Amino acid sequence: MGKIFCLMGKSSSGKDTIFSILKQKVSLKPIVLYTTRPMRSNEVDGREYHFINEKQLQEYQACHKIIEQRVYNTINGPWHYVTIDDGQFNNKDHYIMIVTLEAYINLVKYFGESRVVPIYINVEDGKRLERALQREQQQLNPNYDELCRRFLADNRDFSKENLDKAHIYHYYENNQLQQCIEEIIIAINKNLCTNERNDDI
């Protein structure tokens, strides 16, 4: 199997925007994760996520289709995020997907460190909070409690200590979107020319 490039970062760091642009500019097959959380007003089923309910998740579990999964106890109850063996992975393509740090670690355990490559997007917290607030204000029913919970949780989950433990040392600063994307594309192309993971990515 080819390499899996894992795009990750705290909420409102620009992951979705960067993911959408990279899908158009690099020869990587996107992997769409599954979630039980409600779909946001600007999302499309099968694009950002496959949106499923708890019963559907249990059916995948019963069929042993779960590669990795996480659950978050939110203001609105438990939300599951899941990578499912649904035929998206094959032995010839290279892939890109949006993940959490926990998911990245689980994917490394499942596929091996040489096949799973981290791309960590970093944004200064003040700017990130401003972006998160602007996005939430555009929702039909803004949920500011959940915004605050997620902001604080991300600061814990993506602490420098946790990133170091996962052997993620290189950050892409998303202050200028185009520059950030160009740096990522250069690193991806360089990595695809090697047989092993390049930790400088």
N, C-alpha and C positions, 0 to 999 in steps of 0.2 A: 504494500500500500504506500501511496505517496505521503507527503507531509501535510499536517493539519496546522494552519496558522490560527492562533487563538487571540482574537482581539478582545481586550479587556480594559477596564478602567472604572472609576467611580461613576455614579449617576450624573448625568448631564456633562460628561466629559467629551461628548461628541461621537460616541461609538457608532450609533446608528447612521449618522451622516457619513462618517468615514467608511463604514461597511458598504453602504450603497454606492459610493464612488469607486471603491476598490473593486467591487464586483464588475464594474464596467472597464476597468483599466488593467487588471491583471488576470492571467489565465488560471484562476482558482475557482473551484466549484463551491458555491455557498451551501452551508449546512444550516437548516432551519430547526431550531429547538422547539420543544413543546412546553406549554405552560397552562396552569389552571387559573391564572389570574385573569381578571376581566380585560377585555380588549379596549384600548384607548381609542378616542374618537378619530385620531389620524392614522390608525393602524389598519392593516389588511390581513385577514387570516391566510397563513401560508407565506407571508412576506416577512414580517418581523418575527412571528411565532406561528406555530400551529396551536390554536386555542382549543383546549379539551376540558372536560369536566372530570370530577373525581372518579366516576364510574369507568370512564374510558381509560384513565390512568391505571386503575386496578386491573383492567383487562390486559393492558400491555405488561404489567407486572406478572400476571398469571402466565403469560406466554414467554416469560424470560427475555423480553425485548429491551430491558433497561440497561443502557451503558453506564450512565451516571445520573444522579438526581439530587436536588437540594430542595429543602422546604424552608420557607420564611414565615414566621408568625407575625403577620402584619396587623394593622388597625382593623382591617376587614376580614381577618381570619387567615388560615394557612394558605400560602400560594406555593405551588410546586413548579420547579423548572427542571426539565428532563431532556437528556439526550437519548434518543431511542434508535435502536437498530431496525430501521424501517426501509433499508435498501439504499439510503443516500450514500453510504460509504461503499467503495469498491477497491480493487487492487491496482488501478492504473492512474487515478486522478490525484491532484493536490487540492486541498480544501481550505476554506476560511470560514470561521464562525465566531459569533460573539459569545463570550463566556464570563463567568465569575472566576475569582481566584480559586475558590473551592472546586469548581468544575474543571478548571485547567489542571489542578493537581490530580483529580480523579482520572482525567483523560490521559495524563502521563502514566499513571499506574496501569491503565487499560491497554494503551497502544505502545508505550515505551517512550523514553525521553528523546531519543533521536528522531522520532516522528512528529512530536508535538512542539510547536514553536510559539513562544509568547510574544505578543505585541501589546505593550502596556501604554495606554494613553493617559497623560497627566495634565491636569488643569488646576490652577491656583484655586483654593477653596472659596474665596470671595466671589470670583468670577463664576465658578461652578454653581454656587448657591443662587446667584442672580439668574443664570440660565435656567435652573430648575424652577424658579419662581415664575419666570416668563412662560415656560412650557405648561406649568400647572394652571395658570390663569386662562389658557386657551382651551382647557377641558370643559365639557358641558357641566360637570359637577366636580370642581376642584377639591382635592383632598390634601389639605395642607398638613394635617397630622401625619399622613403617610409620607409626605415629602420630607418632613423633619426626621421621622424615624429612619428613613432610608439614608438620608444625608449622614446622620450620626453612625449608622451601622456600617456604611461604606468606609468611613474614616477608621473604624476598627478593623474591618475585614481587609482593607488594602493598606494597612500600616506598613512602614518600612521593614519592621521586623518580620511580618508575614511574607512580604515580597522577597526578602532575603532568604527566608526558609525555602521558598519555592524556586530559588536560584534565578530570580528576575532582577536584573541590575540595570538594564537599559530602559529609559523612559522616553517616550515621544511627547514633546510639549505641544499641545494643541492651542497655541496662542494665535497662530496664523494657519488657517485650515489648509490652504494650498501647499504651504511649505511642509507642514506635517505629513500630508499625503505623499508628497514627492520623496521625503526621507523614508517613509515606510515602503514605497514601491521599490526604491533602490535596494533596501535591505532584503525584501522578499526575493527579488531577482538574484541577488548575490547568494542568498541561502539556497535557492533552488539549484544553483550550480555546484553545490557541495553534496556529499553523501551523508554528512552528519549535520546535526543542528549547529548553527553558528550562534553562540551565546552573546555576540555583540549586537544581535538584532534587537 
